[in-house]
């Protein structure tokens, strides 16, 4: 799985925008104004940061050596995921989960606006 495939998957979701707020190499994907995925475009192997439920985070970290607490982020809620060696279904599930968590944190008004667009 490569960066373009992940980017295309994310951009197909409602109200997703992309930007480079930190540097020219770290792509940030947001739903409305909140981050749900970060991707280091120059990093090899390809790695993404996604938000996950704390209980599931612990489970994932025990089960997969490619999933660790996210560098420079709240490790209770964010994981770094080296995509090499992981099934694409799991990567998409992690992206969906992150998007859903962030979407649910938006105000009802913003959620309704996004859902009705």
C-alpha positions as YAML, in Angstrom:
chain: A
units: angstrom
residues:
- id: 1
  name: UNK
  ca: [0.00, 0.00, 0.00]
- id: 2
  name: UNK
  ca: [1.36, 3.41, -0.90]
- id: 3
  name: UNK
  ca: [0.72, 7.03, 0.10]
- id: 4
  name: UNK
  ca: [-1.45, 7.77, -2.94]
- id: 5
  name: UNK
  ca: [-3.76, 4.88, -2.17]
- id: 6
  name: UNK
  ca: [-4.18, 6.05, 1.43]
- id: 7
  name: UNK
  ca: [-4.70, 9.64, 0.31]
- id: 8
  name: UNK
  ca: [-7.34, 8.66, -2.27]
- id: 9
  name: UNK
  ca: [-9.16, 6.56, 0.33]
- id: 10
  name: UNK
  ca: [-9.23, 9.45, 2.81]
- id: 11
  name: UNK
  ca: [-10.23, 12.11, 0.28]
- id: 12
  name: UNK
  ca: [-13.25, 10.00, -0.72]
- id: 13
  name: UNK
  ca: [-14.72, 10.66, 2.74]
- id: 14
  name: UNK
  ca: [-17.00, 13.63, 3.40]
- id: 15
  name: UNK
  ca: [-15.50, 17.03, 4.31]
- id: 16
  name: UNK
  ca: [-11.87, 15.86, 4.22]
- id: 17
  name: UNK
  ca: [-9.17, 18.40, 3.48]
- id: 18
  name: UNK
  ca: [-5.43, 18.03, 3.16]
- id: 19
  name: UNK
  ca: [-2.69, 20.42, 4.25]
- id: 20
  name: UNK
  ca: [0.93, 20.71, 5.33]
- id: 21
  name: UNK
  ca: [0.71, 22.78, 8.54]
- id: 22
  name: UNK
  ca: [3.92, 21.48, 10.13]
- id: 23
  name: UNK
  ca: [6.42, 21.05, 7.29]
- id: 24
  name: UNK
  ca: [6.60, 20.08, 3.60]
- id: 25
  name: UNK
  ca: [6.74, 16.34, 4.32]
- id: 26
  name: UNK
  ca: [3.95, 15.70, 6.82]
- id: 27
  name: UNK
  ca: [0.56, 15.55, 5.15]
- id: 28
  name: UNK
  ca: [-2.33, 16.22, 7.52]
- id: 29
  name: UNK
  ca: [-5.86, 15.11, 6.71]
- id: 30
  name: UNK
  ca: [-8.75, 16.72, 8.56]
- id: 31
  name: UNK
  ca: [-12.48, 16.30, 8.77]
- id: 32
  name: UNK
  ca: [-13.83, 19.82, 9.07]
- id: 33
  name: UNK
  ca: [-11.01, 21.41, 11.11]
- id: 34
  name: UNK
  ca: [-9.82, 18.40, 13.13]
- id: 35
  name: UNK
  ca: [-6.97, 16.05, 12.28]
- id: 36
  name: UNK
  ca: [-7.72, 12.38, 11.81]
- id: 37
  name: UNK
  ca: [-4.59, 11.22, 9.94]
- id: 38
  name: UNK
  ca: [-1.00, 12.33, 9.50]
- id: 39
  name: UNK
  ca: [1.33, 10.81, 6.93]
- id: 40
  name: UNK
  ca: [5.07, 11.32, 6.55]
- id: 41
  name: UNK
  ca: [5.48, 11.36, 2.78]
- id: 42
  name: UNK
  ca: [9.28, 11.06, 2.83]
- id: 43
  name: UNK
  ca: [9.43, 8.40, 5.53]
- id: 44
  name: UNK
  ca: [10.28, 4.84, 4.58]
- id: 45
  name: UNK
  ca: [8.67, 2.54, 5.39]
- id: 46
  name: UNK
  ca: [5.45, 4.49, 4.95]
- id: 47
  name: UNK
  ca: [3.89, 5.39, 8.28]
- id: 48
  name: UNK
  ca: [0.61, 7.03, 9.26]
- id: 49
  name: UNK
  ca: [-0.69, 8.38, 12.55]
- id: 50
  name: UNK
  ca: [-4.33, 7.66, 13.34]
- id: 51
  name: UNK
  ca: [-6.58, 8.30, 16.30]
- id: 52
  name: UNK
  ca: [-7.91, 5.21, 18.07]
- id: 53
  name: UNK
  ca: [-10.00, 4.35, 21.08]
- id: 54
  name: UNK
  ca: [-7.59, 3.85, 24.04]
- id: 55
  name: UNK
  ca: [-8.70, 0.26, 24.71]
- id: 56
  name: UNK
  ca: [-8.31, -0.72, 21.08]
- id: 57
  name: UNK
  ca: [-4.93, 1.06, 20.97]
- id: 58
  name: UNK
  ca: [-3.58, -1.19, 23.71]
- id: 59
  name: UNK
  ca: [-4.91, -4.25, 21.93]
- id: 60
  name: UNK
  ca: [-3.41, -3.21, 18.59]
- id: 61
  name: UNK
  ca: [0.00, -2.47, 20.11]
- id: 62
  name: UNK
  ca: [0.11, -5.90, 21.71]
- id: 63
  name: UNK
  ca: [-0.95, -7.67, 18.53]
- id: 64
  name: UNK
  ca: [1.07, -5.80, 15.88]
- id: 65
  name: UNK
  ca: [4.71, -4.68, 16.20]
- id: 66
  name: UNK
  ca: [4.04, -2.14, 13.39]
- id: 67
  name: UNK
  ca: [1.64, -0.20, 15.66]
- id: 68
  name: UNK
  ca: [3.10, 1.98, 18.43]
- id: 69
  name: UNK
  ca: [2.25, 5.13, 20.34]
- id: 70
  name: UNK
  ca: [2.44, 8.11, 18.00]
- id: 71
  name: UNK
  ca: [5.57, 10.24, 18.25]
- id: 72
  name: UNK
  ca: [4.90, 13.83, 19.44]
- id: 73
  name: UNK
  ca: [1.21, 13.06, 20.03]
- id: 74
  name: UNK
  ca: [-0.99, 11.86, 22.88]
- id: 75
  name: UNK
  ca: [-0.06, 8.18, 22.93]
- id: 76
  name: UNK
  ca: [-3.31, 7.28, 24.68]
- id: 77
  name: UNK
  ca: [-5.32, 8.34, 21.64]
- id: 78
  name: UNK
  ca: [-2.90, 8.27, 18.70]
- id: 79
  name: UNK
  ca: [-0.97, 5.42, 17.08]
- id: 80
  name: UNK
  ca: [1.83, 5.35, 14.54]
- id: 81
  name: UNK
  ca: [1.24, 2.62, 12.00]
- id: 82
  name: UNK
  ca: [4.01, 1.33, 9.73]
- id: 83
  name: UNK
  ca: [1.87, 0.07, 6.87]
- id: 84
  name: UNK
  ca: [4.37, -2.52, 5.58]
- id: 85
  name: UNK
  ca: [3.30, -6.01, 6.55]
- id: 86
  name: UNK
  ca: [-0.24, -5.06, 7.56]
- id: 87
  name: UNK
  ca: [-3.31, -6.10, 5.61]
- id: 88
  name: UNK
  ca: [-4.95, -3.31, 3.64]
- id: 89
  name: UNK
  ca: [-8.27, -4.13, 5.31]
- id: 90
  name: UNK
  ca: [-6.74, -3.35, 8.72]
- id: 91
  name: UNK
  ca: [-5.25, -0.09, 7.46]
- id: 92
  name: UNK
  ca: [-8.60, 0.98, 6.02]
- id: 93
  name: UNK
  ca: [-10.33, -0.05, 9.27]
- id: 94
  name: UNK
  ca: [-7.88, 2.11, 11.26]
- id: 95
  name: UNK
  ca: [-8.48, 5.06, 8.93]
- id: 96
  name: UNK
  ca: [-12.26, 4.63, 9.16]
- id: 97
  name: UNK
  ca: [-12.08, 4.39, 12.95]
- id: 98
  name: UNK
  ca: [-9.97, 7.54, 13.21]
- id: 99
  name: UNK
  ca: [-12.29, 9.47, 10.88]
- id: 100
  name: UNK
  ca: [-15.36, 8.30, 12.82]
- id: 101
  name: UNK
  ca: [-13.88, 9.24, 16.21]
- id: 102
  name: UNK
  ca: [-13.04, 12.72, 15.01]
- id: 103
  name: UNK
  ca: [-16.35, 13.15, 13.18]
- id: 104
  name: UNK
  ca: [-18.24, 12.24, 16.38]
- id: 105
  name: UNK
  ca: [-16.29, 14.92, 18.27]
- id: 106
  name: UNK
  ca: [-17.63, 17.65, 15.96]
- id: 107
  name: UNK
  ca: [-20.67, 19.64, 17.00]
- id: 108
  name: UNK
  ca: [-24.06, 18.28, 15.93]
- id: 109
  name: UNK
  ca: [-24.51, 21.32, 13.72]
- id: 110
  name: UNK
  ca: [-21.25, 20.65, 11.87]
- id: 111
  name: UNK
  ca: [-22.05, 16.92, 11.62]
- id: 112
  name: UNK
  ca: [-25.45, 17.72, 10.11]
- id: 113
  name: UNK
  ca: [-23.92, 20.18, 7.64]
- id: 114
  name: UNK
  ca: [-21.40, 17.55, 6.51]
- id: 115
  name: UNK
  ca: [-24.00, 14.79, 6.30]
- id: 116
  name: UNK
  ca: [-26.33, 16.98, 4.25]
- id: 117
  name: UNK
  ca: [-23.69, 18.21, 1.80]
...
